[in-house]
Structure formats: structure tokens, C-alpha cells
Amino acid sequence: MSRSLCLIADVHGNASALEAVLKDAAKAGCTDYLSVGDIVKRGPRPQECVDLLRQVKTKSWVMGNHEKTYHDMLADHDPHTQGVKRIMEIILNAYDCFYLNDLTYQWLANLPYLQICQFEGLKIAIMHALPNKPWGNETNPRSDQVNFDQMLAQSTADVAVYGHTHKQLMRYSTQDRLVINP
């Protein structure tokens, strides 16, 4: 049986959009699903987004910058955002905390920054932004090549998959390894 891959990035609690994407993926015959973070926050149905991805047996789950704020809140860490943006995070976290069950909130707050998966003989490095942090502007499509090389520098992966920028991208590292943002 032939396998195909569906890459899911930056759902942001929008279960209606995720349902449509998963329906299209099923129609296209997708067999495997990888999530690259920011499943939650800003949309009205965060728990349903997690549940939908669990139903299709998503094989990768990594922490996005929005899940990172859950971690910061629970661990009482200094956040990487300040000012008005921090106030927005507190309000959105409170909303998600109310609509996510406790176990899901805790689980999302402790996802890894990087996960390596195998698919059809390829080793895939999955991250939200960079392997060592799920935030920042280093991976915008016009960013310096060194930033994309960093995604695979400490890995033997063939491919890097990331999200965060909300901009599709397909390019190569200087070692001729593929970098994809769905």
C-alpha cells in the first residue's frame, strides 16, 4: 500500500478549518500526519483541534510558540514576550485553559521542540521554528541561508519541516537537504 504524508502547521484553535483540511487529506489518500505546532490559541475550539489530530493518529507533536506560553505559565518562567503582546497571551491562555481539559493543557505545555520521524525511508526533523526554540523571525522565507542550515546542522535528517511563519516554503540547505514549511 502506498503511503502519503499530510503536514499540519499553525491550526491556532480553528477546528472548522482543520476539519476541512483533514477531509481533503483523507480524500487525497493521506495515511500519515505530522503536526509542527501551534495547534491551539486564538481560535475558538482548541480541544477539538487536538482531538481531531489524535483521531487521525498524528505521528509528530512539537511545541509551537503558543504552546510554549502554556509551559511558561505553568513553570512560572519569564516569558519571551513583553508589554501588550504579553497581556494578549495571558488572556488567550486563560481562554484555552478554560476550553482545554487539564491533561491536554499539561501535555501541550510539555511537548518537545524537536521530533525526528521516519517516513518511507526518509528521516524528517520536525520543529515549529528552530530545533532549539519554537519562536523567532529567523525562518521567514527571505531569511539568511544560515538559519535554514541551522534546522539540520545537529541532525542526520534528510528533511526539515517547520511552521511558525504562516508562509509556505520549499528550499534546500547548503548540504542539499530539503526544508519545507507547509
C-alpha positions in Angstrom: 0.0 0.0 0.0 1.3 3.4 -0.9 1.7 6.0 1.9 1.3 9.7 1.7 2.0 12.5 4.2 -0.1 15.4 5.4 1.8 18.2 7.1 -0.2 20.3 9.6 1.0 23.7 10.8 -0.4 26.6 12.7 -4.0 25.5 13.2 -4.5 28.0 16.0 -7.6 26.5 17.5 -9.6 26.7 14.2 -11.3 23.3 14.3 -13.6 24.2 11.3 -10.6 24.8 9.1 -8.8 21.8 10.4 -11.8 19.6 9.7 -11.8 20.8 6.1 -8.0 20.1 5.7 -8.4 16.6 7.2 -11.3 15.9 4.9 -9.3 16.9 1.9 -6.3 14.9 3.1 -8.4 11.8 3.6 -9.9 12.3 0.1 -6.4 12.6 -1.3 -5.5 9.3 0.4 -3.2 10.7 3.1 -2.1 7.9 5.5 0.3 9.7 7.9 0.0 13.1 9.6 2.7 15.3 11.2 1.9 18.4 13.3 4.5 21.1 13.5 3.0 23.1 16.4 0.6 26.0 17.2 -2.4 23.7 17.3 -4.0 26.0 19.8 -4.6 29.6 20.7 -6.5 32.3 19.0 -9.2 30.0 17.7 -12.5 29.1 19.5 -12.0 25.3 19.6 -8.6 24.3 20.9 -9.6 21.0 22.4 -11.4 19.9 19.3 -8.2 20.6 17.2 -6.2 18.3 19.5 -8.9 15.7 19.4 -9.1 15.8 15.6 -5.4 15.3 15.2 -5.4 12.5 17.7 -8.2 10.8 15.7 -6.0 10.6 12.6 -3.2 9.2 14.8 -0.8 12.2 14.2 2.7 10.9 14.4 4.6 14.1 15.5 3.7 16.7 18.0 6.1 19.5 18.7 5.8 22.7 20.8 4.9 25.8 18.9 5.4 29.3 20.3 1.8 29.3 21.5 2.2 26.0 23.4 5.4 27.5 24.8 3.4 30.1 26.6 1.4 27.4 28.4 4.8 26.0 29.6 5.9 29.4 30.7 2.7 30.0 32.7 2.8 26.6 34.4 6.5 26.8 35.2 6.3 30.5 36.2 9.2 31.3 33.7 9.9 34.7 32.4 8.1 34.9 29.0 9.9 35.8 25.8 7.1 38.4 25.1 6.5 41.6 27.0 4.1 44.5 27.0 0.8 44.4 25.2 1.6 41.1 23.5 2.2 39.5 26.9 -1.3 40.8 28.0 -2.8 39.2 24.9 -1.0 35.9 25.8 -2.4 35.9 29.3 -6.0 36.4 28.1 -5.7 33.8 25.3 -4.0 31.3 27.7 -6.9 31.8 30.2 -9.4 31.1 27.3 -7.5 28.0 26.2 -7.1 26.8 29.8 -10.9 27.0 30.2 -11.6 25.1 26.9 -8.9 22.5 27.1 -9.1 19.7 29.5 -6.4 19.7 32.2 -4.5 16.8 30.8 -4.4 18.2 27.3 -3.2 21.6 28.6 -0.4 20.0 30.6 0.6 17.7 27.7 0.8 20.6 25.2 2.9 22.6 27.7 5.5 19.8 27.7 5.8 18.9 24.1 9.4 18.7 22.7 10.8 21.4 20.5 12.1 18.8 18.0 11.0 15.4 17.0 12.5 13.1 14.4 10.2 10.8 12.4 10.8 8.2 9.7 8.6 8.1 6.6 9.2 6.0 3.5 13.0 5.8 4.2 13.3 9.5 4.9 14.4 10.9 8.3 12.3 14.0 9.0 13.2 16.7 11.6 10.0 18.3 12.8 10.1 21.6 14.6 8.0 24.8 14.9 10.7 27.4 14.2 14.1 26.1 15.0 15.3 23.0 16.8 16.2 24.9 20.0 13.3 27.3 20.2 9.8 27.5 18.8 9.7 31.3 18.2 11.6 34.0 16.4 11.9 35.5 12.9 14.9 33.6 11.7 12.9 31.3 9.3 10.9 33.8 7.3 11.2 32.9 3.6 13.7 35.7 2.9 15.9 35.0 5.9 19.6 34.2 5.6 20.5 30.7 4.4 22.4 30.1 7.7 19.1 30.0 9.6 17.7 27.2 7.4 21.0 25.3 7.6 20.7 25.5 11.4 17.5 23.4 11.2 19.5 20.4 10.1 23.0 21.3 11.5 22.8 18.9 14.5 20.9 16.2 12.7 21.2 13.5 10.2 17.7 14.1 9.0 17.0 14.3 5.2 14.2 16.8 5.5 13.3 19.6 7.9 9.6 20.5 8.4 8.6 23.6 10.3 5.8 26.2 10.6 5.5 29.4 12.5 5.8 32.0 9.7 2.4 31.1 8.1 4.2 31.2 4.7 4.7 28.2 2.5 8.2 27.4 1.6 10.3 24.7 0.0 14.1 25.3 -0.3 17.3 23.4 0.3 20.0 23.7 3.0 23.6 24.2 1.8 24.0 20.4 2.4 21.3 19.9 -0.3 18.7 18.7 2.3 15.1 19.8 1.8 13.4 22.4 4.1 9.6 22.6 4.0 7.0 24.9 5.6 3.5 23.7 4.7 
